[in-house]
């Protein structure tokens, strides 16, 4: 391919596609599976990539060695044998796949969790349990603690999602209010050998945070969970609150109880994906700079920082600032990952004309919010393009993975009578970029290494 002539949007999309492809389970599980045991092999798991992980495991496991199990994934996240959505979904024949709701749990998730726990009954030292964990597993693997109903759990999840709490905080609370997360699933598998493969979607790749660490001893405490609930003013039923205060919902801590568990193996991480995208950028003649794979904070504020860096790099490129202290050599791409948040401060308000595009209720996720804020800050700069998307293919609860920002974004919006500040104020990125034709739509990717952001300066 030419190193000088290319379509900017195609470059951005190809970098995103490369980041996703290296995190697919079919590649990531090769060469890491344990040998078949003397006894049974049980496969269990949860997450947005659980079905594709199970399918990959099916293809790699010896055909003459018995295997059975059950995993739960998000609705619509069961891939076909060819890895695409067209045609009827194909389920792994030896591992049953169930579907449940994400990000707000439902009864299907409760039922799946109960069935997974039931499968661990009667295991022996001769048996092997392979646990497949990926992002989204916390909501999908739902089994509320005593005194907490599913409706309580739904309300809790909604409140945490709107509060601005980061993923570590949310999962600390979830672990203490569950019968299966925070290491409890691992204890249920004893004395069988437990091998866990995980695809990380969390900043720092801490296995105890991924899907609320169902197979990992939990270092956090009831007091930590209480502090988070109070920080964000999230309410609990009085009996459950009292149980937390008394330490009755404490999670299993590191020790001999986990001696049957091997260390979690991270088969795909945000860092792996960012490095792959950076390598591909070189084929286009672009320098690549990775800021971090652990960026957190409000999406709109994170965008402001990214915009400032991009604008400084563009100054150096254009020669307009001989004293620029920018460390980036242009043309280049700036890459980052992590998990940002969107805090809903007040409900969207509509006027009487509820069919008007300006008055629709806010829709969109972290990636779209980032793009809205970035577009505002870049103000149509002629040398900067960007893409932000969730690597699972779903930004929030909408049908898009994310969006793109171009030098024409604000002009296109103005021609349609759309004000970027108004859409940002009501967190309505989906409607904004849908109107512009600038959504990134992939469908479920069957993996999940969290946010992917790339800014191109040329």
C-alpha positions in Angstrom: 0.0 0.0 0.0 1.1 3.5 -0.6 2.7 5.3 2.3 1.6 8.8 1.1 -1.8 8.4 -0.4 -4.7 6.9 1.6 -8.2 7.5 2.8 -8.0 8.7 6.4 -11.2 7.0 7.5 -10.2 3.7 6.0 -6.9 3.9 7.9 -8.6 4.6 11.2 -11.0 1.7 10.6 -8.2 -0.7 9.6 -6.4 0.1 12.8 -9.5 -0.6 14.8 -10.1 -3.9 12.9 -6.5 -5.0 13.6 -6.9 -4.2 17.3 -10.1 -6.4 17.4 -8.6 -9.3 15.3 -5.6 -9.9 17.6 -8.0 -10.3 20.6 -10.2 -13.0 19.0 -10.2 -16.2 21.0 -9.5 -18.5 18.1 -6.0 -16.9 17.9 -5.5 -16.2 21.6 -6.2 -19.7 22.9 -3.8 -21.5 20.5 -0.9 -23.2 22.4 -2.1 -22.4 25.9 -4.6 -25.1 26.7 -3.8 -27.7 29.4 -3.6 -31.4 28.7 -6.8 -33.5 29.2 -7.1 -34.8 32.8 -7.5 -38.3 34.1 -11.1 -37.4 35.1 -13.7 -35.0 33.7 -13.2 -31.8 31.8 -15.8 -29.2 32.7 -16.0 -25.8 30.9 -17.7 -22.9 32.5 -17.6 -19.2 31.9 -19.3 -15.8 31.3 -18.8 -12.7 29.3 -19.3 -11.0 26.0 -16.7 -13.2 24.4 -17.7 -16.4 26.3 -19.4 -18.0 23.3 -16.5 -17.4 20.9 -14.1 -18.6 23.6 -16.1 -21.8 24.0 -16.2 -22.2 20.2 -12.5 -21.8 19.9 -11.9 -24.2 22.8 -14.1 -26.7 21.0 -12.0 -26.5 17.9 -8.7 -26.9 19.8 -9.7 -29.7 22.2 -8.9 -33.3 21.1 -12.0 -34.8 19.5 -11.5 -38.0 21.3 -11.3 -36.4 24.8 -14.6 -35.8 26.6 -15.7 -32.3 27.5 -18.9 -30.7 28.7 -20.0 -27.4 30.2 -21.9 -24.2 30.0 -21.1 -20.6 29.4 -23.3 -17.5 29.4 -22.9 -14.5 27.0 -24.8 -11.4 26.0 -27.9 -11.6 23.8 -26.8 -11.7 20.2 -23.2 -12.5 20.9 -23.1 -16.2 19.7 -21.0 -16.3 16.6 -21.5 -18.6 13.6 -18.8 -21.2 12.8 -17.3 -18.7 10.3 -17.3 -16.0 12.9 -19.9 -13.9 11.2 -23.5 -13.0 12.1 -25.2 -13.9 8.7 -27.1 -17.1 8.8 -28.2 -19.2 11.8 -26.0 -19.1 14.9 -23.9 -22.2 15.5 -23.5 -23.4 19.1 -20.5 -25.4 20.3 -21.7 -29.0 20.4 -20.1 -30.0 23.7 -20.4 -26.7 25.5 -23.9 -25.2 25.9 -24.2 -21.5 25.5 -26.9 -19.5 27.2 -27.7 -15.8 26.6 -28.6 -13.1 29.2 -28.9 -9.4 29.5 -26.0 -6.9 29.7 -25.3 -4.3 31.2 -28.4 -4.7 33.4 -28.9 -8.3 34.6 -32.0 -10.4 34.0 -33.6 -13.7 35.2 -31.8 -15.5 32.4 -28.5 -14.5 33.9 -29.6 -15.8 37.3 -30.7 -19.1 35.8 -27.4 -19.5 34.0 -25.4 -18.8 37.2 -27.4 -21.3 39.1 -26.8 -23.9 36.5 -23.1 -23.2 36.4 -22.8 -23.6 40.1 -24.8 -26.8 39.9 -22.3 -28.2 37.4 -19.5 -27.9 39.9 -21.1 -30.3 42.4 -19.2 -33.6 42.9 -15.9 -32.6 41.2 -12.8 -34.5 42.3 -9.0 -34.0 42.3 -8.9 -35.9 39.0 -11.1 -33.4 37.2 -10.2 -30.2 35.3 -12.3 -27.1 35.2 -11.6 -24.6 32.4 -13.1 -21.2 33.1 -13.6 -18.7 30.3 -14.0 -15.2 31.4 -14.3 -11.9 29.6 -15.7 -8.4 30.0 -19.4 -8.2 30.7 -19.3 -11.3 32.8 -20.2 -9.4 36.0 -23.7 -8.6 34.7 -24.1 -11.9 33.0 -23.0 -14.0 36.0 -25.7 -12.8 38.3 -26.7 -14.5 41.6 -27.7 -12.0 44.2 -26.6 -12.3 47.8 -29.1 -13.4 50.4 -31.7 -10.6 51.0 -31.1 -9.1 47.6 -33.6 -9.6 44.8 -33.0 -9.5 41.1 -34.9 -6.2 41.0 -32.6 -4.8 43.7 -29.6 -5.9 41.6 -31.0 -4.3 38.5 -31.6 -1.0 40.3 -28.1 -1.2 41.8 -26.5 -1.8 38.4 -28.4 1.1 36.9 -27.4 3.4 39.7 -23.8 2.5 39.4 -23.8 2.9 35.6 -25.2 6.4 35.9 -23.1 7.4 38.9 -19.8 7.8 37.1 -18.2 5.0 39.2 -15.2 3.3 37.5 -15.1 -0.4 36.7 -13.0 -1.2 39.8 -15.5 0.5 42.0 -18.5 -1.1 40.4 -17.1 -4.6 40.6 -16.0 -4.2 44.2 -19.7 -3.6 45.1 -20.9 -6.4 42.8 -18.5 -9.0 44.3 -19.8 -8.4 47.8 -23.4 -8.6 46.8 -23.1 -11.9 44.9 -23.1 -15.6 45.6 -20.8 -16.5 42.7 -18.4 -13.6 42.0 -15.3 -12.4 44.0 -13.7 -15.9 44.1 -16.8 -17.8 45.2 -17.0 -19.7 41.9 -13.4 -20.9 42.4 -14.2 -22.3 45.8 -17.2 -24.2 44.4 -14.9 -25.9 41.9 -12.6 -27.4 44.6 -10.9 -29.8 44.7 -10.7 -30.0 40.9 -7.8 -28.3 39.1 -9.0 -24.9 38.0 -7.5 -23.2 34.9 -8.9 -19.8 34.0 -8.4 -18.0 30.7 -9.4 -14.3 30.6 -9.8 -11.6 28.0 -9.1 -8.3 29.8 -11.4 -5.3 29.4 -10.2 -3.4 32.5 -7.5 -0.8 33.1 -4.5 -2.6 34.6 -5.6 -6.1 33.6 -6.3 -7.1 37.2 -7.9 -10.6 37.1 -9.8 -9.8 40.3 -11.6 -7.0 38.5 -12.4 -8.7 35.2 -16.0 -9.8 35.4 -15.8 -9.2 39.1 -13.2 -12.0 39.5 -15.3 -15.1 40.0 -12.2 -17.4 40.2 -9.9 -15.0 42.0 -9.4 -14.3 45.7 -10.7 -10.8 46.5 -8.5 -8.2 48.2 -11.3 -5.7 48.7 -13.6 -5.7 51.8 -17.2 -5.0 52.8 -15.9 -1.7 54.1 -14.6 -0.8 50.7 -17.9 -1.6 49.1 -19.8 0.5 51.7 -17.5 3.4 51.0 -18.2 3.3 47.3 -21.9 3.1 47.8 -21.8 6.1 50.1 -19.5 8.0 47.8 -22.1 7.8 44.9 -25.1 7.8 47.2 -26.3 4.4 45.9 -29.1 2.9 48.1 -29.5 -0.7 49.2 -32.2 -2.5 51.1 -31.7 -2.0 54.9 -31.1 -5.7 55.6 -28.4 -6.0 52.9 -26.8 -2.7 54.0 -26.7 -4.1 57.6 -25.1 -7.3 56.4 -22.3 -5.3 54.7 -21.8 -3.2 57.8 -21.4 -6.4 59.9 -19.0 -7.9 57.4 -21.4 -10.8 56.7 -21.0 -10.6 53.0 -17.2 -10.7 53.0 -15.5 -12.3 49.9 -12.9 -15.1 50.0 -9.4 -13.8 50.7 -6.1 -15.2 49.3 -5.0 -18.4 51.0 -5.1 -22.2 51.0 -8.7 -22.3 49.8 -7.4 -21.3 46.4 -4.5 -23.9 46.2 -6.4 -25.8 43.4 -6.4 -22.7 41.2 -3.7 -21.8 38.7 -2.9 -18.2 38.1 -5.3 -16.6 35.6 -3.9 -16.6 32.1 -4.7 -13.3 30.2 -5.0 -14.4 26.5 -5.9 -10.9 25.2 -5.4 -7.5 26.6 -5.9 -3.8 25.6 -2.1 -3.5 25.4 -1.8 -6.3 22.9 -4.4 -4.7 20.7 -2.9 -1.2 20.8 0.5 -2.6 19.9 -0.9 -4.4 16.9 -2.6 -1.3 15.7 0.6 0.7 16.2 2.5 -1.8 14.1 0.0 -1.6 11.3 0.2 2.2 11.3 3.8 2.0 10.2 2.7 0.3 7.0 0.9 3.6 6.2 4.1 5.6 6.8 2.7 6.9 10.1 4.5 7.2 13.4 2.5 5.6 16.2 2.3 6.8 19.8 0.5 4.9 22.5 -0.5 7.1 25.4 -1.8 4.3 27.7 -4.0 1.3 27.9 -5.3 2.4 31.3 -7.0 5.7 30.7 -10.0 6.4 32.9 -12.2 9.4 33.7 -15.1 11.2 32.1 -15.2 10.6 28.4 -15.8 14.3 27.6 -12.8 15.3 29.7 -10.5 12.6 28.4 -11.4 13.9 24.9 -10.3 17.4 25.8 -6.8 16.1 26.8 -6.5 14.0 23.6 -7.6 17.1 21.5 -5.0 19.3 23.1 -2.2 16.7 22.2 -3.5 16.4 18.7 -3.7 20.2 18.2 -0.2 20.6 19.5 1.1 18.0 17.1 -0.8 19.6 14.2 0.9 22.9 15.0 4.3 21.3 14.6 3.2 19.6 11.3 2.0 22.9 9.8 5.1 24.8 10.9 2.9 27.4 12.6 4.7 27.1 15.9 8.5 26.9 15.7 8.7 26.6 19.5 6.3 23.7 19.8 7.3 21.3 22.5 5.3 18.4 21.1 7.2 15.1 21.2 5.1 13.6 18.4 6.7 13.4 14.9 4.0 13.8 12.3 2.3 12.5 10.3 1.3 10.2 13.1 -1.4 8.4 15.0 -2.1 8.8 18.7 -3.6 5.6 20.3 -5.1 5.0 23.7 -7.3 2.5 25.5 -8.9 1.9 28.9 -12.4 2.5 30.2 -13.9 5.9 30.5 -17.2 6.8 32.1 -20.3 8.9 31.3 -22.0 10.4 34.3 -25.6 11.2 33.7 -26.2 14.3 35.8 -29.8 14.9 34.9 -32.4 13.3 32.7 -32.8 14.6 29.1 -35.6 17.1 28.7 -37.7 17.2 25.5 -39.9 20.0 24.2 -43.4 19.4 22.9 -41.9 18.5 19.5 -40.7 15.1 20.6 -40.2 13.8 17.1 -37.6 16.5 16.4 -34.0 15.2 16.2 -33.0 18.0 18.6 -35.4 16.7 21.3 -34.8 13.0 21.4 -33.8 11.4 24.6 -30.0 11.0 24.9 -28.6 7.8 23.4 -25.0 6.7 23.2 -22.0 5.3 25.1 -18.5 6.2 26.2 -16.9 6.1 22.7 -19.6 8.4 21.2 -19.4 10.8 24.1 -15.6 11.0 23.5 -16.1 11.7 19.8 -18.7 14.5 20.5 -16.3 16.2 22.9 -13.3 15.7 20.7 -15.2 17.2 17.7 -16.1 20.3 19.7 -12.5 20.8 20.9 -10.9 20.2 17.5 -13.3 22.7 15.9 -12.9 21.3 12.4 -9.1 21.3 12.3 -8.2 20.4 8.7 -5.4 17.9 9.5 -7.0 15.8 12.2 -9.3 12.7 12.0 -10.3 10.3 14.8 -12.1 7.1 15.7 -13.3 5.9 19.0 -15.1 2.6 19.5 -15.7 -0.2 22.0 -13.9 -3.4 20.9 -16.9 -5.6 21.7 -18.8 -3.8 18.9 -21.4 -2.2 21.2 -21.1 1.3 22.5 -23.4 1.3 25.5 -26.6 -0.3 24.5 -26.9 1.0 20.9 -26.2 -0.8 17.6 -22.9 1.0 17.0 -19.4 0.4 18.2 -18.5 4.1 18.2 -18.0 7.0 15.8 -15.5 8.9 13.6 -14.6 12.6 13.7 -13.4 14.4 10.6 -12.5 18.0 9.7 -16.0 18.2 8.2 -17.9 17.0 11.3 -19.0 20.3 12.6 -19.8 21.7 9.2 -22.0 18.7 8.4 -23.8 19.1 11.7 -24.4 22.8 11.1 -25.9 22.0 7.7 -28.4 19.8 9.5 -29.1 22.3 12.2 -27.3 20.3 14.9 -25.4 21.9 17.7 -22.6 19.7 19.1 -22.8 21.3 22.5 -26.5 20.6 22.9 -26.0 16.9 22.0 -23.0 16.6 24.4 -25.1 18.2 27.1 -27.7 15.5 27.0 -25.3 12.6 26.2 -26.9 12.0 22.8 -23.9 10.9 20.6 -25.7 8.2 18.8 -28.4 10.5 17.3 -25.7 13.1 16.4 -23.4 10.8 14.5 -26.2 8.7 13.0 -27.5 11.9 11.4 -24.1 12.6 10.0 -23.6 9.0 8.7 -20.5 8.8 10.9 -21.3 5.9 13.2 -18.9 2.9 13.3 -21.1 -0.2 13.0 -19.6 -3.7 13.3 -22.1 -5.7 15.2 -20.8 -7.9 18.0 -17.1 -8.7 17.5 -17.1 -11.7 19.9 -14.2 -10.3 22.0 -13.8 -7.4 24.4 -10.6 -5.5 25.2 -12.5 -2.3 26.0 -12.1 1.2 24.6 -10.0 1.9 21.5 -9.2 5.4 20.4 -7.0 6.6 17.5 -6.3 10.1 16.3 -4.6 10.7 13.0 -2.7 13.9 12.3 -1.3 14.4 8.8 
